């Protein structure tokens, strides 16, 4: 039985955080910045997080369970509720 291998092209472009969220560099941020506004160029410096619509496809490519930004925030809120209760 062959082993499951993660998609190496995707693995090089993203980072999976300890909590299972996906971080990646923003697209369209490499060159041709002269026609973009300063606010837009500044937003390219921040790392993006994968949204819930992309998680299913990404987890299939990487062969591991992943969390979206929304799922992580929801899980964190539930933990706070459990601690206070």
C-alpha positions as CSV (number, residue, x, y, z in Angstrom):
1,X,0.0,0.0,0.0
2,X,1.6,3.3,-1.0
3,X,1.9,6.2,1.5
4,X,-0.1,9.4,1.3
5,X,2.2,12.3,0.2
6,X,1.4,15.9,0.8
7,X,1.3,18.3,-2.1
8,X,4.8,19.8,-2.1
9,X,4.0,22.9,-4.1
10,X,1.3,23.8,-1.6
11,X,3.4,22.9,1.4
12,X,6.1,25.3,0.3
13,X,3.7,28.2,-0.1
14,X,1.8,27.9,3.2
15,X,2.5,27.5,6.9
16,X,0.3,25.4,9.2
17,X,0.2,27.0,12.6
18,X,0.2,25.0,15.9
19,X,-3.6,25.4,16.2
20,X,-4.1,24.1,12.6
21,X,-4.8,27.4,10.8
22,X,-3.3,28.1,7.4
23,X,-1.1,31.2,6.9
24,X,0.1,32.3,3.5
25,X,1.5,35.4,1.7
26,X,-1.0,37.6,-0.1
27,X,-1.3,37.3,-3.8
28,X,-0.5,40.2,-6.3
29,X,2.2,41.6,-3.9
30,X,5.4,40.9,-5.8
31,X,5.7,43.6,-8.4
32,X,3.8,46.3,-10.4
33,X,3.0,48.2,-7.2
34,X,3.2,51.7,-8.7
35,X,-0.5,51.6,-9.9
36,X,-1.7,50.3,-6.5
37,X,-2.6,52.5,-3.5
38,X,-0.4,52.8,-0.5
39,X,-3.1,51.2,1.7
40,X,-3.3,48.2,-0.7
41,X,0.5,47.8,-0.7
42,X,0.6,47.9,3.1
43,X,-2.1,45.2,3.3
44,X,0.1,42.9,1.2
45,X,2.7,42.9,4.0
46,X,0.3,41.1,6.4
47,X,-0.1,37.3,6.2
48,X,-3.4,36.0,5.1
49,X,-5.4,33.2,6.7
50,X,-7.3,30.5,4.8
51,X,-11.1,30.9,4.9
52,X,-13.6,28.1,5.6
53,X,-14.4,27.6,1.9
54,X,-10.8,26.6,1.1
55,X,-10.1,24.3,4.0
56,X,-11.7,21.2,2.6
57,X,-9.6,21.3,-0.6
58,X,-6.4,22.2,1.3
59,X,-6.8,19.4,3.9
60,X,-7.2,16.9,1.0
61,X,-4.0,18.1,-0.6
62,X,-2.0,17.9,2.7
63,X,-3.6,14.8,4.2
64,X,-4.3,16.3,7.6
65,X,-7.1,18.1,9.4
66,X,-7.0,21.9,9.2
67,X,-8.9,24.8,10.7
68,X,-10.1,28.0,9.1
69,X,-9.7,31.4,10.8
70,X,-13.5,31.4,11.6
71,X,-13.4,27.9,13.0
72,X,-10.4,28.7,15.2
73,X,-12.1,31.9,16.6
74,X,-15.3,29.9,17.3
75,X,-13.3,27.2,19.1
76,X,-11.4,29.8,21.2
77,X,-14.7,31.4,22.2
78,X,-16.1,28.1,23.2
79,X,-13.1,27.4,25.4
80,X,-13.5,30.8,27.1
81,X,-17.1,30.0,27.8
82,X,-16.2,26.6,29.3
83,X,-13.6,28.2,31.5
84,X,-15.9,30.8,32.9
85,X,-18.8,28.4,33.5
